[in-house]
Amino acid sequence: MNKHDLAKALRNGMFATKIDIDEAWKYVDLVARGSDNPAAVYTCVQVMVNTIAAAIIRTEEVTA
């Protein structure tokens, strides 16, 4: 899978996209602060980020 196909597979048109990663983390922080369980919000987001990072690494290894 190339990077374009990976991005397409990960993208969900139902949700917005932030301008950059820093802005996305600020949004996560805002949502977590408004949650009854901020740790759960951070945990779910970080699991997703780690999964995306691993997929990027695998993509790089396949194309190398």
C-alpha positions in Angstrom: 0.0 0.0 0.0 1.4 3.4 -0.9 1.1 6.5 1.2 -1.8 7.9 -0.9 -3.8 4.6 -0.5 -3.0 4.6 3.2 -4.2 8.1 3.7 -7.4 7.3 1.7 -8.0 4.2 3.9 -7.6 6.2 7.1 -9.6 9.3 6.0 -13.2 9.5 7.3 -15.2 12.3 5.5 -17.6 12.4 8.4 -15.0 14.3 10.5 -13.0 17.5 10.0 -9.3 17.8 9.4 -7.2 20.2 11.3 -4.6 22.4 9.6 -1.7 20.5 11.1 -0.8 18.0 13.8 -0.3 20.6 16.5 -3.8 22.0 15.9 -5.2 18.5 16.0 -3.5 17.8 19.4 -5.0 21.1 20.7 -8.4 19.9 19.6 -7.9 16.6 21.4 -6.9 18.5 24.5 -10.0 20.7 24.3 -12.3 17.6 24.0 -10.4 15.7 26.8 -10.8 18.7 29.1 -14.5 18.7 28.5 -14.8 14.9 29.1 -15.8 13.1 32.3 -12.8 10.8 31.5 -10.0 12.8 29.9 -7.6 9.8 30.3 -9.9 7.7 28.1 -9.9 10.3 25.4 -6.1 10.6 25.4 -5.7 6.8 25.4 -8.0 6.3 22.4 -6.4 9.1 20.4 -2.9 7.9 21.2 -3.7 4.3 20.2 -4.9 5.6 16.9 -1.9 7.8 16.4 0.5 4.9 17.2 -1.5 2.7 14.7 -1.2 5.3 12.0 2.5 5.7 12.7 3.1 2.0 12.4 1.2 1.9 9.1 3.3 4.7 7.8 6.5 2.9 8.8 5.2 -0.3 7.1 4.5 1.6 4.0 8.0 3.1 4.0 9.5 -0.4 4.4 7.5 -1.8 1.5 8.4 1.0 -0.9 12.1 1.0 0.1 
